[in-house]
Amino acid sequence: MLDTITWKGAHKGLVIGLSTSPFGLLFGAVAVDGGVTPLHATLMSGIIFAGASQLVGVQMFGSHVPAWLIILSVFAVNFRHILYSAALAPHIRHFSPLTRYVSLFFLTDPQFAESARRIDQQGVLEPRFYLAMALTIYVIWVAASALGAVFGSLIGDPAALGMDVLLPVYFLGLVLGFRKRPLFLLVVPVSAAASIIAAHTVGSPWHVSIGALAGVLAAVLFHRDAPANAVPREDQH
């Protein structure tokens, strides 16, 4: 029988999984439309498990660009996960070595956001909470990708349904969840401005990494009395 902490993690994962399932459906549809088989699209979701970089990858597959450029572009999009892992590192040291390494595979954007909120509320991130949430999100994401790959042709043009704006709106919601953090009103505008400038100069997907680095640099330069770790407690501000 599952304990309360595990159930809470699974419940969080269910809410997140259902809210992100449209992205999975969209990815499956876009992948098949780009020439990827439903099986390979589903495997891609299961192995890579990173929605934004998966969309970048399948879009580049159809452009006949070199494989090394696809890999480099996916790295540029996923660079933010290096920052996520660095932020959570002090809070998962009590995980067993195997659990710690497995947990990093599941470190998606909403997983990080909810883990940070759990640390704020409880002062600790429990392994069973983290994994229950992660596995629930993972199963729903892969299932949604498979459904999108098989039935994606019924969707038609995703842009006509407004599905192309779902991802930016979702990320905006995640960012606003950190609005009480120190230097939020400085870091976010700096990061956004740098990303927009990079998008018009360097190009996509490098603007993602450049924006993230600009935000980190702003935080370092203007850091004053904020806590040393990247996931401060709510009662500290």
C-alpha positions, 0 to 999 in steps of 0.5 A, spaced: 500 500 500 502 506 498 504 511 503 501 519 503 507 522 500 507 517 494 500 518 493 501 526 493 507 525 488 502 521 484 497 526 484 501 532 482 504 528 477 497 526 474 495 534 474 501 535 471 501 529 466 494 531 464 495 539 463 501 537 458 498 531 454 496 536 449 504 537 448 504 530 447 499 529 442 502 535 438 509 532 438 506 525 436 502 528 430 508 533 428 513 527 428 508 523 423 507 529 419 514 529 418 515 522 416 517 519 423 513 512 424 508 512 430 513 507 433 519 511 432 515 517 435 513 513 441 520 511 442 523 518 442 518 520 447 520 514 451 527 515 450 529 522 450 523 525 454 524 532 453 518 535 449 521 542 446 527 538 444 523 533 441 519 538 437 526 541 434 529 534 433 523 532 428 522 539 425 530 538 423 529 531 421 525 533 415 530 538 413 535 533 411 540 537 416 547 533 418 545 529 424 551 532 428 547 539 427 540 536 430 544 533 436 547 540 437 541 543 437 537 539 441 543 540 446 542 548 446 534 547 447 536 542 453 541 546 456 537 549 461 536 542 464 544 543 466 541 549 471 535 545 473 540 539 476 545 544 479 539 547 483 536 541 485 543 537 487 543 539 494 536 537 495 537 530 492 544 528 496 540 524 500 537 520 495 541 513 493 546 513 488 541 509 483 535 514 485 539 520 484 541 518 477 534 516 475 531 522 478 535 526 473 532 523 467 526 525 469 528 532 470 523 536 466 521 543 467 514 541 471 518 536 475 523 541 477 518 547 478 514 542 483 520 539 486 522 546 488 515 548 490 515 541 495 522 544 498 519 551 499 513 547 503 516 541 506 524 543 507 525 537 503 524 533 497 522 526 498 525 520 493 518 517 493 514 523 492 519 525 486 519 518 483 511 517 484 510 524 480 516 523 475 513 516 473 506 518 472 508 524 468 512 520 464 507 514 463 502 520 461 507 523 456 509 517 452 501 515 452 499 522 449 505 521 444 503 515 442 495 517 441 498 523 437 502 519 432 496 514 431 490 519 431 494 526 429 491 526 422 485 527 425 487 534 428 489 537 422 493 544 422 495 545 430 496 552 428 489 553 426 486 550 433 491 555 437 495 549 439 502 552 437 501 557 443 500 552 448 507 551 449 509 558 450 503 559 455 505 553 459 512 555 460 510 562 462 506 559 467 511 555 470 516 562 470 510 566 474 510 560 479 517 563 481 515 570 482 516 571 489 524 569 488 529 574 489 531 578 483 525 575 479 524 582 477 531 583 474 533 576 472 526 574 468 526 581 464 534 580 462 533 573 460 527 575 456 531 580 452 537 576 451 533 571 448 529 575 444 535 579 441 539 572 440 532 569 436 533 575 431 541 575 431 543 568 432 537 564 431 533 558 434 534 554 438 540 558 440 536 563 443 534 558 449 541 557 452 543 564 451 537 567 454 538 562 460 545 564 461 544 571 461 539 570 466 544 566 470 549 572 469 544 577 471 543 573 478 550 572 479 552 580 478 546 582 482 546 577 488 546 580 495 543 577 500 539 571 497 540 564 500 546 561 497 542 555 494 538 556 488 531 553 491 530 558 497 525 557 502 519 561 502 520 563 509 526 566 507 523 572 503 
